[in-house]
Amino acid sequence: MKILAVNWLDKANPQAGGAEVHFFEIFRRIVDRGHSVTLVASGWEGAEPTAATDGIKVLRFARRYSFALKARAAVRQILRQEPFDVLVEDINKIPLFLPTLTSLPVYALVPHLFGQSIFQEAAFPVAVVVRLAELPIPRVYRRSVFHAISKSTRDDLVARGIPKSAIEVIYPGVDTSWYSTDDSIPREIDPTFLYVGRLRRYKGVDTAIGALAILRHKFRTAKLLVAGSGDDLPRLRIVARRSGVEENVEFLGFVSEAEKRDLMRRVWAVVLPSAREGWGMTNIEAAACGTPALAARSPGLTETVLDGKTGALFPYGDCQSLAGEMDKLCSDESLRMSLGSNASRFAGRFSWDTASELTEAQLKRFVQTHY
């Protein structure tokens, strides 16, 4: 197959996150099996207009915030220049409505849609635009098939009016040759928790800070490490200071994959208090390192944490409940070890090879049906 794909970012973009890891892990394997993949994505200051990454040809247009205005014209131009068998749209920001541009089959890859949670993430005018942009998806993509990365995403799509028969759930994988346990690396002496990800308001990092403030009444040396960057950082620093835990919350900024793995191996648990995720990749990466996860009982996250077995789930935004789960881990070393051992086995269920094979098979069926 000759595949033209569209994603707002590519893996080399400084703003890249889990959605980009997901795309490249799957489609680089599809390239390895003899298919051709060209990716249209946004650029950034100093970015080369073209690149080759993991065998995928990357064409960069505009910038992140102007991509929505220019991506459709870029796709139209590329389609005039050379033939493709299928168009893949990775809908992880706002939809670009690519089925209106072409008669090619359009395969929709959906990590998650924002829904009402966008009002926690963006200023009201922007949130309204995103919310309204999601409403026509069932109509515009009525001839598409959907790749959902979790049952939560599938259920959301069905609730919006997309036939369940048009959706296949294909779980992301994890590289267990990289994310793995290492007995030579000791856990932190003091109770230490880790958040990894973008610093956005809907991620709920302020809940983790509030929980730490409660926990410190009993465990004075407890710490929260926050790895990642984003526009919520200034507010979170203020939250930490006003909560009296400024010295116990360490904002690490961007960390490399090696640094992230080292942190996951050393901390007592990862924390993901987000309002909504497509999957919760950091929970599985931590699990592969033998580290339990404490996550909000939110769409997507409930599939990456087995409550009471590989970690714990708590109500979104509930600092007291999260503090209680932290307290359990701090008070019971055997519980931490049991959850970590279970988590390591759980992570072994997820494979990028399997995810790419299932994606390739779904794409082939869709293309054959179309032609």
N, C-alpha and C positions, 0 to 999 in steps of 0.2 A: 504493500500500500504506500501511496505517496500522501503524507499527512501534512496539512497546514494547521497549525495550532495558534491560539491567541491566549496570552496570559498578561495581566497588567505588568508583571515584573518577571525578570529572569533571575536565575540563581546568583549571578554575579552582582546584582543590584544591592547597594548598601541597605535598602529597606526590605530585602527578601526575608521571608519567614517560612513557616511550615508548609504553606500552599505551594511554594516554589520547590522546596525539598521534595514534596509529594510528586509534583509534575516531573521533575528531572529523574527521580529514582525510577519511576514507571517508564517514561518514554525513552530514556537512554537504553534500557533493556529491550524495548521494542525496536530501537535502531540496531542493537546488537543482533537481533533476529532477522535482519535484512530489510527492514522498512526504512523509508526516508521521512524525516521530521524537520519541518521548518517552523520556527516559533517567531511570532510577532509580539513584541513587548515594548514597554516604554524605556526611555533612556534616562540618564542623569548627567550632571555636569562632569565633563571629562570622559564620558563613556564613548567607546568606539561604536560607530553605527552598525557594524556587523561583527559577529563573533562566531566561533565554533566551540560549543561546550558539550562535552560528553557525546560527541557525534551528532549533536543537534545544531542546525544552522539557526543562529539568532539574528533577527533583523530588528533594530531599535528605532522607534519613532517617538517624537515629542518627549514630554516628561510625564512624571506620574500624574500630575493634576490636570494636564492637558490631553492625556492619552484618550480619554473618553470622547473628546472632540475630534481627534485625528485618526484614531485606530480604524474606523470603518473605511475611510478613504484609503488608508494604507493597505487594508485587506483587499479592497476592490482593485487597486493597482496591481497587487501581486497576482491576483486571480486572472487578470488580463494578460499577464506576462508568461505564465506557465500553468499547466494543468495539474490538478490534484484530485485524489479520490474521495477525500473526506476532510471536513473542517471541524476541528476540535476547539470549542470555546470553554475555557476554564473560568467559570462564573464565580469569582471569589472577591469581587468588589461590587460593581454594579453591572448588570447585563449590557452587552453591546448590541443585542438583537441581530446577530449575524445571519439568521435564517432569512431575513428580509433582503440580504445582499446577493444571494446565490441560490442556484438550484441544487448545489451539492448537498449531500447529507450533512447535517450539523449535529455533532456528538457533544452533549452538554455534560461537562465534568463539574460537579458541585460539591465543594467542601462544606459550605453552609450558606444560608441566606440570613440577612440581618433581622428582618421582621421588625418588631417593636424595639428590639435591643439597640437599634441604631440611634435611638434618642438618648441612650446613655453614652454613646460614643462621640457623636458629632453635634455641632451647633444646630439649633432648630431648623434653619432654612436648608442646610445641607441634609439633615436627617429626613426632612420631608421629601426632598428630591430622591434620595436613595429609596425611601419607602415606596414612593409612587412608581419608581423605575422597576421595582420588583413585581408590581401587580400584573403587568401584561405577560409575564413569563409563560403561564400555561397556554395562552393563545398563540403567542409568537413562536414558541418552541413545540407546537403541537405535533409536528412531524419528526421531532428529534427523539433520541433515546437518551436516558440520563444515567450517569455514573455518580452514585452517592457514596460518600466515604463512611457513612454510618447509618444505622437504622433510624437514628434521630433525624438526620437530614432527609432520608427517604420519607419518613412520616410527615415531616414539614412540607415536602413537595406534594405529597398526596393530599394533605389538608388544603393546599392551595389550588387543587383541581387537576393535578397531573396524574394520569392513570398509573396505578401501581405496576401494571404490566410493562410500562415503559421505563421502569427504574430497576437498576441492578445495584445492590450494595456490594462494594468491593473495599474491604478494609485496607488501610495503609499497612505498610510493613515496618520493620525496624532492623537495622544492621547489627545483628547480635555478634558479629565478629569484631565490631568496634565498641558498641555498648555492651559491656559484660562485667561480671563481678571480678574483683581483684583483691584477694585476701591480703596482699602486701600493703594495701593502702588502708590505714586505720581510719575509723570514724572520728569525727571531732569529739573532743573531751566534753565540751559544753553542748547543751541542746542546741542544734543548729538546723534551720529550715531554709529551703531554697525556692525562690520563684525564678523561672526562666521564661522569657518571652517579651513581646513588645509591651511598652508601658502606655496602655490606653485605658481610659476610664472604665470601659465595660469589662476589662480584665479583672477588676475587683481587688487589686493589690492593696488598696486601703483597708480591706477586710482583714488581710493577713497582718497588716501593721496593728490594727485594733486588737486582733487576737493576741499578738505578741505582748501588747501592753497589759492585757489581762493575765497572760501566762507568767509575766515577770513578777507578779505578786508572790508567786510560789517558787519560780526558778529564775533567780535574779540574773544569771549569766546567759539566759536564752538569747539566741541571735536569729535574725532573718537576713539572708543574703538575697539581693535583688539583682539578677543578671539580665541586662537588656536595656534598650533605649526607647524613647518615644516622647510624645508631647505631654504626657501626664506626669513626667518626672518632677517638674517644679512643684506641682500640687502635692505629690507624694512626699517630698521633702518636708513640706509644711505640715502634712498630716503626722509624720514621724516626730517632728519637733513638738507639736501641740499635744501629742499622745505621751510625751515624756520618754520616748524610746529612740531618740535621735542617735545615741551612741550604740544602740543595739541593732540598728538597721544599717546595713552596708550596701550602698548602691554601687555595683561593680561596673556598670556600663556594658558595652558590647564585650562578649567573651568568645574566644575561638571554640571550635568543636572539641579540641583537646582539653581546654580549660573547663568547658561545660561537663564533659565526661568526668573529669577529676572531681569537680564539685559534686556531681551526682553520686559518686562513690564515697564521698566523705561525709555528706550531710545525713541527718537522721530521717528526713523525709522531704519530698518536694511538695509544694503547695500551689494549687491552681484554682483560685476562687472566682473564675470567670462566669459571666452571665450566660455565655453561649459560646460553644466551640463546634467545629465540624467533627473533631475527633479528640484532640488532647494528646498530641504526639509526645510532649515532654513526659507525660505520665508513663507511657510505654518505654521510652528511652531510659527513664529512671528505673523502671521495673527491671529492665534488662541488666541494670547495674546492681540489682538486689536492693533497691531503695523503695520503700512504700510511698504512696501518694495520698495527699489529703486534698480532695477536690470538691467544688460546689456540685450539688445535685442538679446539674444543668444539662440541657441537650448536648449530646456528644460525649461529655465527660463521664456519664454513667456507664458508658461502654468501655472505658479505659481504666476504670477502677472497680474491682469487685469488693463491694462494701463489707468490711470485716475480714476480708481474706487477703487482699493485696494493698489495702489502705482503708480509707474511710471517706464517706460522702457526708456533706453537711449542707444545710439550707443556704442558698445563695445570699450573701450579704450578712450572715449571722456570725458576728465576731465571737459571741459567747460559745456557740456550738463548735466553731473551729478551735477556739482555745481549749475546749474540753477534749477534743481529739488530740491536740498537741500534748496536753497534760497526760493522757493515757500513754502516749509513746515515751514521754519523758520519765514516767513512773515505772515502766515495765520493759526492761531490756529484752526479756524473752518474747514479748509481744512484737517488739521491733524486729527481732531476728526472724520470727515466724512469718510476719507480713512480708519481709524482704525476700525470704526464701520462696514463698508463694508467688511473689511478684516476678521473680526471675523465671520461674516455670511458665507463668502466664504470658510473659513477653515472647516466649518461644513459639507461641501460636501464630505470630504475625510475620509474614515474609514478603519482601519486595518482589522476589521472583514470582511468587504466587499472585500478587496484586497485578504485576505486569502481564502475566499470562492470561488472567481473567479479563483484563482490559483489552488486550489484543484480540481475544476471542469475541468479546462483545462488539468491538469495532468491525471485525470481519463479518459477523452476522449482519450487522447493520448495513454495511456497504453492499453485501450480496443481496440483501432484501431490496435495497434502494435501486440497484441496477438490474 
